[in-house]
Amino acid sequence: MTEEKNGLVLRGHVGIGPGVRGVALSAADDFSARYDLDRDRGVVSRPQHKLYGENYIGKILVLNAAKGGVASAWMLRDMVLAGKAPLALLLNNANPVMAQGAAFADLPFIDRFETDITQAIRTGDVVYVDPTNGCVRIEQKV
């Protein structure tokens, strides 16, 4: 983490997709597009998930680690095409399938941060996601 003129910057691995700005939805839980989301209603649907019932559409989803298999790739793309996707996905740890899915969906995505992203970014923070440079700038803390 580095403090810059326009906010705190968190560095990760070079990511995928275009830069975006939005409001974070954050939890230390793991993430599965298949088992954690109601992709029709746009809410986190697994009752055991800390974000249960929260609407993720148009939010920057900040979670711990990817879980799940190949279905995640086409599910992310379907969510983007239906207009029912997060604005971006930030993970501490991702698997190749999740990275492939983000690329396939053209969904902004960064992982492998220098710090625990779920502790640094809280729900409601306004962040700028810059996949090209592998960094996230927290512009406004809640």
C-alpha positions in Angstrom: 0.0 0.0 0.0 1.2 3.5 -0.8 -0.4 6.8 0.0 -0.7 9.0 -3.1 -2.3 12.4 -3.7 -5.6 10.9 -4.8 -5.9 8.1 -2.2 -4.4 4.9 -0.9 -3.1 2.6 -3.6 -3.1 -1.2 -3.3 -0.9 -3.1 -5.7 -1.7 -6.5 -7.1 -0.9 -8.6 -10.2 -1.5 -7.0 -13.6 -5.1 -7.7 -14.3 -7.7 -8.0 -17.0 -10.2 -5.5 -18.6 -10.7 -1.8 -18.6 -10.3 0.6 -15.7 -13.5 1.3 -13.7 -14.6 3.4 -10.7 -17.3 2.3 -8.3 -18.6 1.3 -4.8 -17.1 -1.8 -3.2 -19.0 -4.7 -1.8 -16.4 -6.5 0.4 -16.1 -9.7 2.5 -13.4 -12.1 3.5 -15.4 -15.0 2.0 -14.4 -17.0 -1.0 -16.2 -16.6 -4.3 -18.0 -18.9 -6.7 -20.1 -17.5 -9.6 -22.0 -20.8 -9.6 -22.8 -21.4 -6.0 -22.8 -18.0 -4.3 -24.9 -15.9 -6.7 -28.4 -15.7 -7.8 -27.6 -14.5 -11.3 -31.2 -13.7 -12.2 -31.8 -11.4 -9.2 -28.3 -10.1 -8.9 -27.8 -11.0 -5.2 -25.5 -13.1 -3.2 -27.7 -16.1 -2.5 -25.7 -18.6 -0.4 -27.0 -18.2 3.2 -23.6 -18.9 4.8 -21.9 -16.0 2.8 -21.2 -12.8 4.7 -22.8 -10.8 1.8 -26.0 -12.9 1.7 -28.9 -10.9 0.3 -26.6 -8.1 -1.0 -27.1 -6.8 -4.5 -23.8 -7.1 -6.4 -24.8 -5.6 -9.8 -22.6 -2.6 -10.7 -20.5 -3.0 -7.6 -16.8 -3.8 -7.3 -16.9 -7.2 -5.7 -14.0 -7.7 -3.2 -13.5 -11.2 -1.9 -10.8 -13.7 -0.7 -10.3 -16.5 -3.1 -11.9 -18.1 -6.2 -13.6 -21.4 -5.9 -15.3 -23.5 -8.5 -14.6 -24.8 -11.9 -15.1 -24.2 -15.6 -18.7 -23.1 -15.2 -17.5 -19.8 -13.7 -16.1 -18.7 -17.1 -19.4 -18.8 -19.0 -21.4 -17.7 -16.0 -19.4 -14.5 -15.7 -19.8 -13.8 -19.4 -23.6 -14.5 -19.2 -23.9 -12.1 -16.3 -22.1 -9.3 -18.2 -24.2 -9.9 -21.3 -27.4 -9.8 -19.3 -26.4 -6.6 -17.5 -26.3 -8.4 -14.1 -22.6 -8.5 -13.3 -20.4 -6.9 -10.8 -18.6 -3.9 -12.1 -15.2 -5.5 -11.3 -13.8 -8.5 -9.3 -10.9 -8.2 -6.9 -9.6 -11.3 -5.2 -6.7 -12.1 -2.9 -6.2 -15.4 -4.8 -7.7 -16.6 -8.1 -7.5 -19.8 -10.0 -6.8 -19.9 -13.8 -10.5 -20.6 -14.5 -11.6 -17.3 -12.8 -9.0 -15.3 -14.7 -10.1 -17.0 -17.9 -13.8 -16.2 -17.0 -13.0 -12.5 -16.4 -11.1 -12.3 -19.7 -13.9 -14.1 -21.6 -16.5 -11.7 -20.0 -14.3 -8.6 -20.4 -14.9 -8.1 -16.6 -12.2 -5.9 -14.9 -10.3 -8.2 -12.6 -7.2 -8.1 -10.4 -5.7 -10.6 -7.9 -2.6 -11.4 -5.9 -2.4 -8.1 -3.9 0.5 -7.2 -1.6 -2.0 -6.9 1.3 -5.3 -8.6 2.2 -7.7 -6.8 -0.1 -10.7 -7.8 2.0 -9.2 -6.0 5.0 -8.0 -2.9 3.1 -11.3 -2.2 1.2 -14.6 -2.1 3.1 -18.2 -2.2 1.7 -19.1 1.3 0.6 -15.6 2.5 -0.2 -15.3 4.2 -3.6 -12.4 2.7 -5.5 -10.8 3.0 -8.9 -9.7 -0.3 -10.4 -6.8 -0.1 -12.8 -6.1 -3.6 -14.2 -3.5 -2.5 -16.7 -1.3 -1.4 -13.9 -2.5 -4.0 -11.4 -3.6 -1.5 -8.8 -6.6 -0.2 -6.9 -6.9 3.3 -5.6 -9.2 3.9 -2.6 -10.6 7.3 -3.4 -13.2 7.6 -0.6 -13.4 5.5 2.7 -16.7 5.0 4.5 
